[in-house]
Amino acid sequence: MIHISYWFMLMMLIYLENGESLVVASKKFGLEVNADKTKYIVMSCDQNAGRSQHMQTDNNSFERVEEFEYLGTTLTHQNSIQEEIKSKLKSGNACYHSVPNLLSSRLLSKNLKITVYRTIILPVVSYGCETWSLTLREECRLRVFEKRVQRRIFGPKKNEVTGEWRKLHIEELNDLYSSLNIVQVIKSRMR
């Protein structure tokens, strides 16, 4: 018999009322639910939803979990992505800090540095973003990360009158970086 996957089990639980009907429906298609590997999650704003910790069938018991990782993305019972975005930003920072000399090099063109950002760093941060539901707070955190990378790419600006160097303002960065910003990229992938 074919063993049913964890994700398929999760999707089936959405449509079926209990574990018993899942087992019966699976058998109709020649599938067998592996009770040792199968767990379930209840995603709800209601803290008391699906209170029981185990779902019982005639000869199987499925454990309820509060979160699980699926294809590198952590899904929680409250559908909160704050920890997931924090984790992705941490990975993006590690990637960013592995190439700082490359991004600030005067030997490379700005376009090549932008290409490095878009092909190496941005995919690390946005991996799995199709499952996210962004709040303004998370959008802000993502933009702050991107502006830090852009400041490294474009470098400081010298004041012609005083001769002092200063960081580029957000408006100046937006003018220099004509591509979609990180939030726009993520929202386009959610559709």
Backbone as CSV, one residue per row, in Angstrom:
resi,resn,N_x,N_y,N_z,CA_x,CA_y,CA_z,C_x,C_y,C_z
1,MET,0.823,-1.195,0.000,0.000,0.000,0.000,0.863,1.253,0.000
2,ILE,0.312,2.328,-0.464,0.995,3.618,-0.494,0.765,4.316,0.844
3,HIS,1.817,4.912,1.395,1.674,5.664,2.632,1.320,7.111,2.313
4,ILE,0.386,7.634,3.028,-0.100,8.993,2.820,0.865,9.988,3.474
5,SER,1.136,11.104,2.836,2.088,12.076,3.383,1.454,12.931,4.474
6,TYR,2.318,13.525,5.278,1.882,14.386,6.382,1.044,15.551,5.856
7,TRP,1.499,16.199,4.820,0.791,17.355,4.284,-0.563,16.945,3.722
8,PHE,-0.608,15.822,3.014,-1.870,15.342,2.483,-2.836,15.055,3.618
9,MET,-2.309,14.477,4.692,-3.129,14.193,5.877,-3.703,15.497,6.426
10,LEU,-2.877,16.503,6.524,-3.314,17.794,7.037,-4.429,18.369,6.168
11,MET,-4.246,18.307,4.869,-5.263,18.846,3.959,-6.557,18.036,4.047
12,MET,-6.436,16.737,4.198,-7.634,15.913,4.320,-8.390,16.249,5.601
13,LEU,-7.672,16.544,6.697,-8.333,16.882,7.956,-9.150,18.164,7.832
14,ILE,-8.750,19.034,6.948,-9.501,20.271,6.739,-10.901,19.946,6.215
15,TYR,-10.976,18.958,5.352,-12.241,18.644,4.710,-13.061,17.579,5.440
16,LEU,-12.433,16.807,6.277,-13.135,15.720,6.938,-13.348,16.048,8.406
17,GLU,-14.409,15.522,8.983,-14.765,15.882,10.363,-13.898,15.205,11.408
18,ASN,-13.447,14.004,11.172,-12.629,13.330,12.174,-11.648,12.370,11.521
19,GLY,-10.777,11.812,12.343,-9.744,10.921,11.842,-10.273,9.638,11.253
20,GLU,-11.367,9.147,11.800,-11.942,7.892,11.315,-12.376,8.022,9.853
21,SER,-13.038,9.116,9.539,-13.474,9.291,8.148,-12.272,9.488,7.219
22,LEU,-11.155,10.015,7.750,-9.940,10.138,6.945,-9.392,8.758,6.604
23,VAL,-9.337,7.884,7.584,-8.820,6.532,7.361,-9.698,5.801,6.347
24,VAL,-11.016,5.916,6.494,-11.951,5.247,5.578,-11.796,5.799,4.165
25,ALA,-11.723,7.142,4.038,-11.586,7.754,2.714,-10.254,7.385,2.070
26,SER,-9.204,7.281,2.859,-7.883,6.923,2.333,-7.885,5.508,1.782
27,LYS,-8.534,4.599,2.498,-8.567,3.200,2.069,-9.285,3.042,0.740
28,LYS,-10.265,3.898,0.469,-10.976,3.844,-0.809,-10.021,4.057,-1.981
29,PHE,-8.965,4.825,-1.757,-8.000,5.125,-2.815,-6.748,4.258,-2.717
30,GLY,-6.780,3.267,-1.831,-5.642,2.374,-1.687,-4.503,2.970,-0.881
31,LEU,-4.806,3.965,-0.072,-3.788,4.614,0.748,-3.882,4.127,2.188
32,GLU,-2.759,4.124,2.861,-2.728,3.716,4.251,-2.122,4.853,5.076
33,VAL,-2.780,5.233,6.149,-2.295,6.294,7.026,-1.306,5.688,8.002
34,ASN,-0.100,6.228,8.045,0.921,5.768,8.982,0.751,6.550,10.280
35,ALA,0.194,5.920,11.296,-0.125,6.596,12.559,1.117,7.055,13.298
36,ASP,2.243,6.382,13.106,3.472,6.784,13.792,4.035,8.096,13.252
37,LYS,3.841,8.347,11.967,4.403,9.543,11.343,3.390,10.676,11.192
38,THR,2.126,10.419,11.444,1.073,11.390,11.184,0.701,12.163,12.435
39,LYS,0.699,13.479,12.302,0.276,14.380,13.367,-0.669,15.385,12.735
40,TYR,-1.367,16.136,13.553,-2.262,17.135,12.995,-2.118,18.449,13.746
41,ILE,-2.541,19.506,13.079,-2.494,20.847,13.648,-3.848,21.498,13.414
42,VAL,-4.314,22.250,14.389,-5.555,23.000,14.254,-5.172,24.473,14.191
43,MET,-5.458,25.111,13.081,-5.138,26.528,12.917,-6.397,27.332,13.162
44,SER,-6.384,28.098,14.256,-7.565,28.848,14.625,-7.183,29.998,15.539
45,CYS,-7.954,31.075,15.479,-7.772,32.185,16.420,-8.291,31.814,17.797
46,ASP,-9.240,30.869,17.833,-9.814,30.416,19.092,-8.829,29.499,19.802
47,GLN,-8.373,29.901,20.985,-7.392,29.130,21.748,-7.922,27.764,22.158
48,ASN,-9.243,27.606,22.266,-9.826,26.353,22.731,-10.214,25.408,21.600
49,ALA,-9.959,25.795,20.365,-10.342,24.955,19.229,-9.552,23.654,19.244
50,GLY,-10.244,22.544,19.047,-9.585,21.240,19.006,-8.809,20.956,20.276
51,ARG,-9.444,21.116,21.414,-8.788,21.034,22.723,-8.029,19.734,22.949
52,SER,-8.553,18.625,22.477,-7.912,17.342,22.770,-6.538,17.267,22.099
53,GLN,-5.611,16.601,22.760,-4.250,16.502,22.265,-4.065,15.335,21.289
54,HIS,-5.011,14.402,21.240,-4.911,13.261,20.339,-6.242,13.059,19.630
55,MET,-6.166,12.632,18.393,-7.352,12.266,17.633,-7.360,10.752,17.546
56,GLN,-8.450,10.134,17.927,-8.553,8.680,17.978,-9.333,8.153,16.780
57,THR,-8.874,7.052,16.236,-9.650,6.265,15.289,-9.766,4.878,15.904
58,ASP,-10.338,3.924,15.190,-10.539,2.603,15.787,-9.242,1.973,16.300
59,ASN,-8.159,2.066,15.541,-6.901,1.454,15.982,-5.705,2.413,15.873
60,ASN,-5.955,3.693,15.642,-4.879,4.664,15.497,-5.128,5.880,16.394
61,SER,-4.041,6.508,16.790,-4.118,7.739,17.564,-3.161,8.745,16.926
62,PHE,-3.672,9.939,16.594,-2.859,10.972,15.961,-2.606,12.088,16.957
63,GLU,-1.344,12.477,17.078,-0.956,13.513,18.027,-1.194,14.897,17.440
64,ARG,-1.692,15.806,18.275,-1.869,17.202,17.881,-0.586,17.959,18.192
65,VAL,-0.131,18.811,17.258,1.068,19.616,17.466,0.706,21.095,17.361
66,GLU,1.508,21.938,17.981,1.290,23.392,17.945,1.964,24.030,16.738
67,GLU,3.026,23.394,16.241,3.716,23.900,15.054,4.421,22.749,14.362
68,PHE,4.705,22.922,13.069,5.498,21.956,12.339,6.196,22.652,11.190
69,GLU,7.254,22.030,10.715,8.015,22.600,9.612,7.640,21.863,8.336
70,TYR,7.308,22.631,7.319,6.945,22.072,6.023,7.727,22.799,4.946
71,LEU,8.565,22.090,4.222,9.404,22.648,3.166,10.177,23.884,3.635
72,GLY,10.727,23.793,4.833,11.557,24.879,5.351,10.792,26.023,5.977
73,THR,9.475,25.937,6.038,8.654,26.985,6.629,7.959,26.425,7.870
74,THR,8.031,27.166,8.966,7.388,26.731,10.199,5.969,27.279,10.249
75,LEU,5.005,26.386,10.303,3.602,26.769,10.408,3.178,26.574,11.857
76,THR,2.441,27.550,12.422,2.001,27.464,13.810,0.483,27.372,13.877
77,HIS,-0.024,26.936,15.034,-1.471,26.776,15.193,-2.193,28.121,15.148
78,GLN,-1.515,29.218,15.448,-2.136,30.541,15.377,-1.856,31.228,14.047
79,ASN,-1.202,30.530,13.136,-0.831,31.061,11.825,-0.004,32.340,11.968
80,SER,0.849,32.370,12.985,1.726,33.512,13.231,3.024,33.320,12.466
81,ILE,3.433,34.346,11.760,4.655,34.235,10.974,5.795,35.072,11.541
82,GLN,5.582,35.676,12.705,6.629,36.523,13.279,7.929,35.755,13.472
83,GLU,7.855,34.581,14.062,9.063,33.785,14.297,9.662,33.309,12.984
84,GLU,8.814,32.997,12.017,9.302,32.544,10.714,10.080,33.661,10.014
85,ILE,9.539,34.863,10.024,10.225,35.986,9.383,11.511,36.318,10.135
86,LYS,11.469,36.234,11.453,12.684,36.469,12.242,13.769,35.470,11.849
87,SER,13.380,34.225,11.673,14.321,33.191,11.269,14.879,33.454,9.872
88,LYS,14.008,33.852,8.944,14.460,34.139,7.572,15.383,35.350,7.549
89,LEU,15.081,36.368,8.354,15.955,37.540,8.416,17.308,37.185,9.027
90,LYS,17.311,36.287,9.975,18.570,35.826,10.568,19.414,35.121,9.501
91,SER,18.778,34.277,8.699,19.487,33.601,7.608,19.961,34.600,6.561
92,GLY,19.120,35.593,6.264,19.502,36.633,5.310,20.678,37.455,5.816
93,ASN,20.690,37.750,7.119,21.820,38.480,7.705,23.106,37.666,7.609
94,ALA,23.018,36.361,7.848,24.198,35.507,7.733,24.723,35.525,6.304
95,CYS,23.819,35.476,5.351,24.205,35.529,3.938,24.811,36.893,3.605
96,TYR,24.189,37.947,4.091,24.666,39.321,3.866,26.064,39.521,4.452
97,HIS,26.271,38.998,5.664,27.569,39.174,6.314,28.651,38.265,5.727
98,SER,28.263,37.329,4.881,29.262,36.486,4.225,29.837,37.143,2.970
99,VAL,29.178,38.208,2.476,29.657,38.884,1.263,29.780,40.403,1.416
100,PRO,30.140,40.937,2.604,30.161,42.399,2.746,31.209,43.071,1.872
101,ASN,32.365,42.430,1.720,33.408,43.031,0.884,32.996,43.062,-0.579
102,LEU,32.237,42.078,-0.991,31.747,42.031,-2.364,30.755,43.166,-2.617
103,LEU,29.856,43.404,-1.654,28.835,44.440,-1.831,29.395,45.850,-1.714
104,SER,30.513,46.033,-1.022,31.071,47.380,-0.874,32.283,47.617,-1.771
105,SER,32.625,46.635,-2.601,33.794,46.757,-3.475,33.590,47.858,-4.510
106,ARG,34.635,48.628,-4.725,34.592,49.665,-5.769,34.927,49.086,-7.141
107,LEU,35.382,47.838,-7.173,35.733,47.187,-8.432,34.512,46.662,-9.177
108,LEU,33.408,46.432,-8.446,32.190,45.897,-9.054,31.191,47.015,-9.318
109,SER,30.450,46.879,-10.389,29.427,47.882,-10.711,28.237,47.743,-9.771
110,LYS,27.468,48.814,-9.659,26.256,48.790,-8.820,25.275,47.740,-9.331
111,ASN,25.169,47.613,-10.658,24.240,46.629,-11.226,24.636,45.207,-10.862
112,LEU,25.934,44.918,-10.840,26.389,43.590,-10.457,26.119,43.339,-8.972
113,LYS,26.302,44.343,-8.145,26.018,44.209,-6.714,24.529,43.972,-6.479
114,ILE,23.690,44.671,-7.226,22.239,44.464,-7.122,21.887,43.048,-7.558
115,THR,22.531,42.556,-8.595,22.303,41.190,-9.054,22.701,40.186,-7.979
116,VAL,23.807,40.435,-7.293,24.225,39.563,-6.188,23.145,39.551,-5.110
117,TYR,22.627,40.727,-4.767,21.558,40.807,-3.759,20.318,40.037,-4.205
118,ARG,19.892,40.268,-5.441,18.646,39.668,-5.915,18.748,38.159,-6.140
119,THR,19.960,37.650,-6.413,20.097,36.222,-6.706,20.628,35.403,-5.530
120,ILE,21.272,36.045,-4.567,21.840,35.291,-3.446,21.120,35.592,-2.131
121,ILE,20.971,36.866,-1.787,20.439,37.227,-0.467,18.916,37.217,-0.437
122,LEU,18.278,37.839,-1.412,16.811,37.929,-1.433,16.125,36.561,-1.415
123,PRO,16.581,35.578,-2.185,15.925,34.260,-2.118,16.028,33.592,-0.747
124,VAL,17.110,33.843,-0.023,17.254,33.264,1.314,16.188,33.834,2.247
125,VAL,15.958,35.143,2.158,14.985,35.802,3.029,13.557,35.459,2.625
126,SER,13.302,35.351,1.347,11.923,35.183,0.881,11.515,33.725,0.669
127,TYR,12.381,32.780,1.004,12.040,31.366,0.816,10.796,30.997,1.630
128,GLY,9.821,30.446,0.976,8.592,30.021,1.652,7.605,31.146,1.907
129,CYS,7.833,32.316,1.327,6.983,33.482,1.613,5.560,33.321,1.088
130,GLU,5.317,32.328,0.261,3.982,32.118,-0.283,2.964,31.794,0.810
131,THR,3.438,31.310,1.953,2.546,30.943,3.056,2.394,32.061,4.078
132,TRP,3.070,33.176,3.883,3.042,34.262,4.863,1.801,35.124,4.692
133,SER,1.363,35.738,5.785,0.360,36.801,5.744,0.994,37.977,6.483
134,LEU,1.508,38.911,5.716,2.310,40.000,6.275,1.471,41.024,7.025
135,THR,2.002,41.462,8.161,1.444,42.604,8.882,2.355,43.792,8.614
136,LEU,1.918,44.970,8.999,2.746,46.156,8.788,4.067,46.051,9.538
137,ARG,4.043,45.423,10.694,5.278,45.263,11.479,6.300,44.407,10.729
138,GLU,5.849,43.296,10.159,6.757,42.432,9.413,7.239,43.118,8.131
139,GLU,6.350,43.845,7.471,6.758,44.589,6.276,7.868,45.580,6.619
140,CYS,7.729,46.258,7.739,8.735,47.222,8.188,10.070,46.528,8.453
141,ARG,10.039,45.385,9.124,11.273,44.650,9.417,11.970,44.212,8.132
142,LEU,11.205,43.783,7.150,11.779,43.368,5.876,12.391,44.560,5.134
143,ARG,11.699,45.704,5.167,12.229,46.905,4.498,13.517,47.402,5.165
144,VAL,13.570,47.339,6.492,14.783,47.760,7.210,15.963,46.890,6.779
145,PHE,15.733,45.589,6.689,16.793,44.684,6.234,17.259,45.078,4.838
146,GLU,16.304,45.291,3.930,16.660,45.614,2.555,17.397,46.945,2.456
147,LYS,16.988,47.939,3.224,17.661,49.249,3.184,19.106,49.134,3.673
148,ARG,19.352,48.279,4.671,20.721,48.086,5.158,21.596,47.508,4.040
149,VAL,21.066,46.532,3.310,21.811,45.942,2.194,22.040,46.984,1.109
150,GLN,21.007,47.766,0.794,21.143,48.796,-0.239,22.172,49.855,0.150
151,ARG,22.204,50.225,1.419,23.201,51.212,1.862,24.615,50.674,1.674
152,ARG,24.779,49.378,1.865,26.097,48.771,1.640,26.432,48.792,0.155
153,ILE,25.442,48.497,-0.680,25.663,48.456,-2.132,25.997,49.840,-2.681
154,PHE,25.199,50.841,-2.323,25.364,52.171,-2.915,26.363,53.045,-2.161
155,GLY,26.700,52.650,-0.945,27.711,53.375,-0.179,27.208,54.718,0.321
156,PRO,28.085,55.445,1.039,27.696,56.766,1.546,27.773,57.832,0.453
157,LYS,27.229,58.980,0.760,27.233,60.104,-0.183,28.033,61.244,0.443
158,LYS,28.849,61.888,-0.369,29.671,62.982,0.122,28.950,64.309,-0.106
159,ASN,28.850,65.101,0.950,28.266,66.430,0.847,29.271,67.326,0.138
160,GLU,28.855,67.922,-0.979,29.780,68.721,-1.797,30.224,69.998,-1.104
161,VAL,29.389,70.528,-0.224,29.718,71.786,0.450,30.674,71.542,1.623
162,THR,30.301,70.631,2.511,31.097,70.406,3.723,32.164,69.341,3.541
163,GLY,32.003,68.481,2.555,32.956,67.407,2.331,32.769,66.215,3.262
164,GLU,31.708,66.221,4.061,31.439,65.121,4.995,30.639,64.014,4.308
165,TRP,30.871,62.802,4.762,30.146,61.648,4.247,28.923,61.386,5.118
166,ARG,27.834,60.935,4.485,26.611,60.613,5.214,25.929,59.424,4.562
167,LYS,25.056,58.769,5.353,24.263,57.664,4.820,23.214,58.208,3.857
168,LEU,22.880,57.395,2.875,21.828,57.774,1.936,20.468,57.717,2.618
169,HIS,19.613,58.662,2.297,18.248,58.674,2.821,17.401,57.665,2.051
170,ILE,16.286,57.298,2.640,15.408,56.296,2.029,14.958,56.722,0.632
171,GLU,14.624,57.996,0.457,14.183,58.472,-0.855,15.299,58.315,-1.888
172,GLU,16.533,58.593,-1.482,17.672,58.447,-2.398,17.879,56.983,-2.761
173,LEU,17.730,56.091,-1.781,17.863,54.663,-2.060,16.770,54.190,-3.011
174,ASN,15.553,54.671,-2.804,14.446,54.289,-3.693,14.702,54.752,-5.117
175,ASP,15.305,55.937,-5.270,15.629,56.439,-6.610,16.722,55.605,-7.277
176,LEU,17.707,55.166,-6.487,18.821,54.388,-7.023,18.430,52.943,-7.324
177,TYR,17.535,52.373,-6.512,17.135,50.976,-6.664,15.777,50.952,-7.347
178,SER,15.773,50.729,-8.643,14.543,50.847,-9.427,13.712,49.563,-9.457
179,SER,14.237,48.461,-8.950,13.500,47.184,-8.957,12.434,47.171,-7.868
180,LEU,11.607,46.133,-7.886,10.607,45.955,-6.842,11.290,45.799,-5.495
181,ASN,10.707,46.412,-4.452,11.284,46.222,-3.119,10.898,44.844,-2.586
182,ILE,11.481,44.470,-1.468,11.318,43.115,-0.923,9.850,42.797,-0.611
183,VAL,9.113,43.765,-0.109,7.699,43.529,0.222,6.890,43.316,-1.055
184,GLN,7.155,44.072,-2.083,6.461,43.898,-3.354,6.764,42.530,-3.967
185,VAL,8.015,42.096,-3.861,8.397,40.769,-4.366,7.632,39.679,-3.633
186,ILE,7.587,39.784,-2.313,6.898,38.767,-1.510,5.403,38.766,-1.803
187,LYS,4.785,39.938,-1.877,3.347,39.999,-2.164,3.028,39.459,-3.552
188,SER,3.913,39.656,-4.518,3.660,39.124,-5.856,3.700,37.595,-5.865
189,ARG,4.478,37.008,-4.957,4.560,35.544,-4.870,3.392,34.947,-4.116
190,MET,2.689,35.746,-3.325,1.550,35.242,-2.546,0.305,35.032,-3.390
191,ARG,0.237,35.635,-4.528,-0.984,35.579,-5.349,-1.248,34.224,-5.903
